[in-house]
Amino acid sequence: MKGVNILVVDDEEVVLQSCARALGAHRYKVTTAHSVDEALEQLGKRYFHVIIVDLIMPKKGGMELLKYIKQHFTRAQVIMITGYSSINTAVEAIKLGAYDYLSKPFSPNELVITVKNALEGKGRSLYPFLSDHELPAQMIFDNIIGQSPRMIEVFKLISKIAATDSTVLITGESGTGKELVARAIHKNSHRSDAKFVTVDCLALTPTLLESELFGHTKGSFTGAVSTKVGFFEVANGGTLFLDEIGDLSFELQGKLLRVIQERKYIPVGGTEPKQTDIRLIAATNKNLKQMVLTGAFREDLFYRLYVVPIFLPPLRERKEDISILAEHFFHKFCVKYNRPLLKLPAAIVEALTYYNWPGNIRELENSIERAVLSCEGDELTPADLPGSVREAGPAPPTPGPKTMEELKKTTREIKQKAVEEVERAFVINALAAHEWKVSEAARAVGMQRTNFYRLMKRHNVNLPAKAQEEQGKELSELETK
């Protein structure tokens, strides 16, 4: 872009050259500096629209330069360069005013896109934060709390796609905060002043859900005493969030597909199509790819939804977030129930960390609320926690083999288990790749059909119901052999 000045500050010459080459190809005017002092000298000569700064450099680091830039050049956009080990510092930099950060190694395309977004003011949605004093280096995004690397990547993805109208599919276990993510995307989009409409696809029967989505005309069915506006019309101009999309009936899947393709729909009992302008976000705790393989979910609809996928990791896979989440809920319920509890004891945090949280964040929040209500003294104790959490504790060490014979036996068992896992995965992958047709799968992997079927039975691999119906006669023959 002609007329745009960019300053790249890094102590590594190879980084400076690659950045200058990638940005120069897009006609940006690039200046490089090997240190903070060189950067300050360049800043005194001309104005830079974007400044790309390495966080870790000898003598003076990127944070020091960031503070100077934000004090003297408030309109300049700053992008931090960071390694994996300094991600928390990068988050702190964003809190101090940096636009975004790039994790090494990054591609030229990623660099150019981030610079373009910075110049256009797109996607800056990594704030507001909860109290900096209570939860340092932590991001909160519409009550989504986390400082683990996996959640930071979720925050970055949200910030990049919020400004677009792309369809989003949010997946993850129950209680991981899928609706909060959907609301955060809406809140940080250009549709934020319009409505955010939530539809639970599991809560209504298919007939009622169709009426709720599309609306209906007076007299279209028994009980339709008046014309009703549907959610596609209510959410027009805003965001429609379809929760539990995996439970949508097959018939409604087809009708939803047509709306996504044409942005038009016909109310129940109506004849004239209506136009709708919505941003669609869907969520599910089911494996839609597996449902497509078994015929339970339309493949064409899946790929219409799978434009921008966001996976929310379960709490057990981001345990470094448990302490800050617990602290947040603790203060929330202390205020709600007027309890003078000022600090969450370390023993409580330790007990919470050992537990695996099958109900995820929702279960953690409920457990903290119960603990606050149960507490009779001035400080929480492990006894105030639910029994399942208290009893988790550290796993006792597994006793090792004590004799050579025990060692050989243990080794055989481990090898056998590993072989079984590989064989089972081999069978499932072969079947899935050939639409669960036993003969085709066996032929493709170079096995006799009967031997392949014995391998299926040995590892308890069953065909989906639809495939069993289609291959009923063949399976009966194999059972007799």
C-alpha positions in Angstrom: 0.0 0.0 0.0 1.6 3.2 -1.2 2.4 5.8 1.4 2.3 3.5 4.4 5.5 3.5 6.6 6.3 0.4 8.6 9.1 -0.1 11.1 10.4 -3.6 11.9 12.5 -3.9 15.1 14.4 -7.2 15.8 17.9 -8.1 16.7 17.9 -11.0 14.1 18.9 -9.9 10.6 17.1 -12.8 9.0 13.8 -11.7 10.6 14.3 -8.1 9.4 15.0 -9.2 5.9 12.1 -11.6 5.6 9.7 -9.0 7.0 11.0 -6.4 4.7 10.7 -8.7 1.7 7.2 -9.8 2.5 5.9 -6.3 3.2 7.8 -4.7 0.4 6.1 -7.0 -2.1 2.9 -5.2 -1.1 4.4 -1.8 -1.7 4.7 -0.9 2.0 7.7 1.4 2.8 9.7 -0.7 5.3 12.4 0.6 7.6 14.4 -1.8 9.9 16.1 -1.4 13.2 18.3 -3.9 15.1 17.6 -2.5 18.6 15.3 -0.3 20.6 17.9 2.6 20.4 18.0 2.3 16.6 14.2 2.3 16.6 14.0 5.4 18.7 16.3 7.1 16.2 14.1 6.2 13.3 11.0 7.3 15.2 12.5 10.7 15.5 12.9 11.0 11.7 9.5 10.1 10.4 6.0 8.8 11.3 5.3 5.1 11.1 1.8 3.7 10.7 2.7 0.2 11.9 5.6 -0.8 14.2 6.5 -4.5 14.4 8.6 -5.2 17.5 10.4 -8.3 18.9 9.5 -8.7 22.6 12.9 -10.2 23.6 16.0 -8.3 22.6 19.4 -7.6 24.2 19.6 -4.6 26.6 16.2 -3.0 26.0 13.2 -5.1 25.1 10.0 -4.7 23.1 7.8 -3.8 26.1 9.9 -0.7 26.8 9.6 0.4 23.2 5.8 -0.3 23.3 5.3 2.0 26.3 7.3 4.8 24.6 5.3 4.5 21.4 1.9 4.5 23.2 3.0 7.6 25.0 4.3 9.6 22.0 2.6 8.1 19.0 -0.9 7.1 20.1 -2.2 6.4 16.6 0.5 4.0 15.6 -0.4 0.3 15.6 2.1 -2.0 17.3 2.5 -5.7 16.5 4.6 -7.8 18.8 6.8 -10.7 17.7 7.0 -13.5 20.3 8.2 -17.0 20.9 6.0 -19.6 22.6 7.8 -19.1 25.9 6.8 -15.4 26.1 3.1 -15.6 25.1 2.0 -14.4 28.6 4.2 -11.3 28.0 2.6 -10.8 24.6 -0.8 -10.8 26.3 0.5 -8.2 28.7 1.6 -6.2 25.7 -1.8 -6.2 24.2 -3.2 -5.0 27.5 -0.8 -2.1 27.3 -2.0 -1.2 23.8 -0.4 -3.4 21.3 -2.7 -4.3 18.4 -1.8 -8.0 18.1 1.1 -10.4 18.3 2.8 -12.9 15.9 4.1 -16.2 17.2 7.4 -17.4 15.8 7.7 -18.9 13.3 5.1 -17.0 11.3 4.5 -17.1 7.5 4.8 -14.0 5.2 1.0 -14.3 4.5 0.2 -14.2 8.2 2.4 -11.1 8.6 0.8 -9.3 5.7 -2.7 -10.1 6.9 -2.0 -8.9 10.4 -0.5 -5.6 9.1 -3.5 -5.1 6.8 -6.0 -5.7 9.6 -4.0 -3.3 11.8 -4.2 -0.6 9.2 -7.9 -1.1 8.7 -8.7 -1.3 12.4 -10.2 -4.8 12.0 -10.4 -7.4 14.7 -9.1 -5.5 17.7 -11.3 -7.4 20.2 -8.9 -8.8 22.8 -10.3 -6.7 25.6 -11.8 -5.6 28.0 -10.0 -7.4 30.8 -11.0 -8.2 34.3 -9.2 -6.4 37.1 -5.6 -6.3 36.2 -4.7 -6.3 39.9 -6.6 -9.4 40.7 -5.8 -11.5 37.6 -2.5 -10.3 36.0 -1.7 -11.4 32.4 -5.1 -12.8 32.0 -7.7 -12.0 29.3 -11.4 -11.9 29.7 -13.5 -11.7 26.6 -17.2 -11.4 27.5 -16.6 -13.5 30.6 -14.4 -16.0 28.8 -11.4 -16.3 31.0 -8.0 -17.9 30.2 -4.3 -17.4 30.0 -3.4 -20.8 28.7 -1.8 -20.9 25.2 -4.8 -22.8 23.7 -7.3 -20.2 25.0 -5.1 -17.3 23.8 -5.2 -18.8 20.3 -9.0 -18.9 20.6 -9.1 -15.2 21.6 -6.9 -14.4 18.6 -9.1 -16.3 16.2 -12.2 -14.6 17.6 -10.6 -11.2 17.2 -9.7 -11.9 13.6 -13.1 -13.3 12.4 -15.4 -11.1 14.5 -15.4 -8.3 11.9 -16.4 -10.6 9.0 -19.7 -12.2 8.2 -18.3 -15.7 7.9 -20.3 -18.6 9.3 -18.7 -20.1 12.5 -19.0 -23.6 13.9 -18.1 -23.8 17.6 -17.4 -27.3 18.9 -16.5 -28.5 22.4 -17.9 -30.4 25.4 -20.8 -29.2 27.4 -19.9 -26.4 29.8 -16.9 -25.1 27.9 -18.6 -21.8 27.1 -19.7 -22.1 23.4 -22.5 -19.6 23.8 -20.1 -17.1 25.4 -17.8 -17.3 22.4 -20.8 -16.8 20.1 -21.8 -13.7 22.0 -18.2 -12.4 22.0 -18.1 -12.7 18.2 -21.4 -10.8 17.9 -20.4 -8.1 20.4 -17.2 -7.4 18.5 -18.8 -7.4 15.0 -20.4 -4.6 12.9 -23.7 -6.3 13.8 -23.3 -5.6 17.6 -26.1 -3.0 17.6 -28.5 -5.5 16.1 -30.0 -8.6 17.9 -28.2 -11.7 19.0 -30.8 -14.5 18.9 -30.2 -17.9 20.5 -32.1 -21.0 19.4 -31.6 -24.4 21.3 -32.2 -27.0 18.6 -32.6 -29.7 21.3 -35.2 -28.0 23.4 -38.1 -28.1 20.8 -39.7 -30.8 18.7 -38.8 -30.5 14.9 -42.3 -29.1 14.1 -42.2 -26.4 16.8 -38.6 -25.6 15.9 -39.4 -25.1 12.2 -42.2 -22.7 13.3 -39.8 -20.8 15.6 -37.1 -20.5 13.0 -39.2 -19.7 9.9 -42.4 -18.2 11.5 -45.8 -19.2 10.4 -48.9 -17.7 8.8 -52.4 -17.6 10.5 -54.2 -20.9 10.1 -51.2 -22.8 8.8 -51.7 -25.5 11.4 -54.0 -26.2 14.4 -53.3 -23.6 17.0 -51.9 -21.0 14.6 -54.4 -18.4 15.5 -52.2 -15.5 14.3 -49.2 -14.9 12.1 -45.9 -15.3 13.9 -42.5 -13.9 13.1 -39.7 -16.4 13.1 -36.1 -16.1 14.3 -34.7 -15.6 10.8 -36.7 -12.4 10.7 -36.1 -11.4 14.3 -32.3 -11.8 13.9 -32.3 -9.9 10.5 -29.3 -7.7 10.5 -27.8 -9.4 13.5 -26.6 -12.8 14.6 -28.5 -16.1 14.8 -26.9 -18.7 17.1 -28.1 -22.2 16.6 -27.0 -24.2 19.7 -26.9 -28.0 19.6 -27.0 -28.0 15.8 -26.1 -31.7 15.9 -29.6 -32.4 17.1 -31.4 -30.7 14.2 -33.7 -33.1 12.4 -32.7 -34.3 8.9 -35.6 -32.5 7.3 -34.7 -29.2 9.0 -31.1 -29.6 8.0 -32.2 -29.5 4.4 -34.3 -26.3 4.9 -31.5 -24.6 6.9 -29.1 -25.4 4.0 -31.3 -23.6 1.6 -31.5 -20.5 3.8 -27.7 -20.4 4.1 -27.3 -20.8 0.3 -30.0 -18.4 -0.8 -30.5 -16.1 2.3 -34.3 -16.7 1.7 -36.9 -18.7 3.5 -40.6 -19.3 3.4 -42.7 -19.2 6.6 -44.7 -22.3 7.5 -48.0 -22.1 5.5 -46.7 -19.2 3.5 -46.0 -19.0 -0.3 -43.8 -15.9 -0.7 -40.1 -16.1 0.2 -38.6 -13.6 2.6 -35.1 -12.3 2.6 -32.8 -12.5 5.7 -29.5 -10.9 6.4 -28.0 -12.8 9.3 -24.6 -13.9 10.6 -24.9 -17.6 11.4 -23.1 -19.2 14.3 -23.7 -22.8 15.2 -22.4 -24.9 18.1 -22.4 -28.6 19.1 -20.8 -31.0 21.5 -21.2 -33.8 19.0 -18.7 -35.0 16.3 -20.4 -33.8 13.2 -17.7 -35.4 10.9 -18.6 -38.8 12.4 -22.3 -38.1 12.1 -21.7 -37.3 8.4 -20.0 -40.7 8.0 -22.9 -42.5 9.6 -25.5 -40.6 7.6 -27.0 -38.7 10.7 -25.9 -35.3 9.4 -26.0 -33.9 5.9 -22.5 -33.6 4.4 -23.5 -30.5 2.3 -24.8 -28.7 5.4 -21.7 -29.6 7.4 -19.3 -28.0 4.9 -21.6 -24.9 4.8 -21.2 -24.6 8.6 -17.5 -25.6 8.7 -16.2 -22.2 7.3 -14.5 -21.0 10.5 -14.3 -23.8 13.1 -13.5 -22.9 16.7 -12.7 -25.7 19.1 -13.0 -25.0 22.8 -10.7 -27.3 24.8 -12.1 -29.0 27.9 -11.0 -27.6 31.2 -8.9 -30.7 32.0 -6.7 -29.8 29.0 -6.1 -26.3 30.2 -5.6 -26.8 33.9 -3.4 -23.7 34.1 -6.7 -21.7 33.8 -8.4 -23.4 36.8 -6.8 -21.1 39.4 -7.9 -17.8 37.7 -11.3 -19.2 36.9 -11.8 -20.3 40.5 -10.6 -16.9 41.7 -13.1 -15.1 39.4 -16.0 -17.3 40.6 -14.9 -17.0 44.2 -15.1 -13.2 44.2 -18.3 -13.3 42.2 -20.1 -15.4 44.8 -18.5 -13.6 47.8 -20.1 -10.4 46.5 -23.4 -12.1 45.6 -23.8 -13.7 49.0 -22.2 -10.9 51.0 -19.4 -13.1 52.4 -16.2 -11.5 53.7 -13.9 -14.0 52.1 -10.9 -12.1 50.7 -8.6 -14.8 49.4 -9.0 -18.3 47.9 -6.8 -20.6 50.0 -4.0 -22.5 48.2 -5.3 -25.8 49.5 -8.6 -25.2 47.6 -6.8 -24.3 44.4 -4.7 -27.5 44.7 -7.8 -29.7 45.2 -9.5 -28.1 42.2 -6.5 -28.7 40.0 -6.4 -32.5 40.6 -10.1 -32.9 39.6 -10.8 -33.6 35.9 -14.0 -31.5 35.6 -16.3 -33.6 33.3 -18.8 -30.7 33.5 -16.1 -28.2 32.6 -16.4 -24.6 33.5 -20.0 -24.8 34.4 -19.3 -27.5 37.0 -16.4 -25.5 38.4 -18.6 -22.4 38.8 -21.3 -24.5 40.6 -18.7 -26.1 42.9 -17.3 -22.7 43.9 -20.8 -21.4 44.6 -21.6 -24.4 46.7 -18.3 -24.0 48.6 -19.1 -20.3 49.4 -22.5 -21.2 50.6 -21.3 -24.1 52.7 -18.5 -22.3 54.4 -19.2 -21.6 58.1 -15.9 -19.9 59.0 -13.8 -17.0 57.7 -12.0 -19.1 55.1 -12.9 -21.9 52.7 -11.6 -25.4 53.4 -11.5 -28.5 51.2 -14.4 -29.8 53.3 -16.6 -27.1 51.7 -16.0 -28.6 48.2 -18.2 -31.3 46.7 -17.1 -34.8 47.6 -16.1 -35.8 44.1 -13.7 -32.9 44.0 -12.2 -33.6 47.5 -11.7 -37.2 46.7 -9.8 -36.7 43.4 -6.4 -35.9 44.9 -3.1 -36.9 43.4 -3.1 -40.4 41.8 -1.1 -42.9 43.9 2.1 -44.0 42.2 1.7 -47.2 40.1 3.8 -50.0 41.6 6.5 -51.2 39.1 7.5 -54.8 38.5 9.7 -56.4 41.2 11.1 -59.4 39.4 12.3 -60.2 36.0 9.2 -62.4 35.3 6.9 -59.5 36.3 8.9 -57.2 34.0 8.5 -59.6 31.0 4.8 -60.0 31.7 4.2 -56.3 32.0 6.2 -55.7 28.7 4.1 -58.3 26.9 0.9 -56.8 28.1 1.9 -53.3 27.0 3.0 -54.5 23.6 -0.3 -56.5 23.2 -2.3 -53.4 24.1 -0.4 -51.2 21.7 -0.9 -53.7 18.9 -4.7 -54.0 19.6 -5.1 -50.2 19.5 -3.2 -50.0 16.2 -5.3 -52.8 14.7 -8.6 -51.3 15.8 -7.6 -47.9 14.3 -6.6 -49.7 11.1 -10.0 -51.4 10.8 -12.0 -48.2 11.6 -10.0 -46.1 9.2 -10.4 -48.6 6.4 -14.2 -48.8 6.9 -14.7 -45.0 7.2 -12.7 -44.5 4.0 -15.0 -46.8 2.1 -18.4 -45.8 3.4 -18.4 -48.7 6.0 -18.6 -51.3 3.2 -16.8 -54.4 4.5 -15.9 -55.9 1.1 -14.6 -52.7 -0.3 -12.5 -51.9 2.8 -11.0 -55.4 2.9 -10.1 -55.3 -0.8 -8.5 -51.9 -0.4 -6.2 -53.0 2.4 -5.3 -56.3 0.7 -7.1 -58.7 3.1 -9.6 -61.5 2.5 -13.1 -60.4 3.4 -13.5 -63.1 6.1 -10.2 -62.3 7.8 -11.1 -58.6 7.8 -14.4 -59.3 9.4 -12.8 -61.5 12.1 -10.5 -58.5 12.9 -13.7 -56.4 13.2 -15.2 -58.8 15.6 -12.0 -59.2 17.6 -11.8 -55.5 18.3 -15.6 -55.0 18.7 -15.9 -52.7 15.7 -19.6 -52.5 14.7 -21.1 -50.9 11.6 -23.5 -48.0 11.8 -27.2 -49.0 11.7 -27.7 -47.8 8.2 -24.6 -49.7 6.9 -25.8 -52.9 8.7 -29.2 -52.7 6.9 -27.5 -52.2 3.5 -25.1 -55.1 4.0 -27.4 -57.4 6.0 -27.1 -60.5 3.7 -23.3 -60.1 3.4 -22.8 -59.8 7.1 -25.0 -63.0 7.7 -22.8 -64.9 5.3 -19.6 -63.7 7.1 -21.1 -64.8 10.5 -21.5 -68.3 9.3 -17.9 -68.6 8.0 
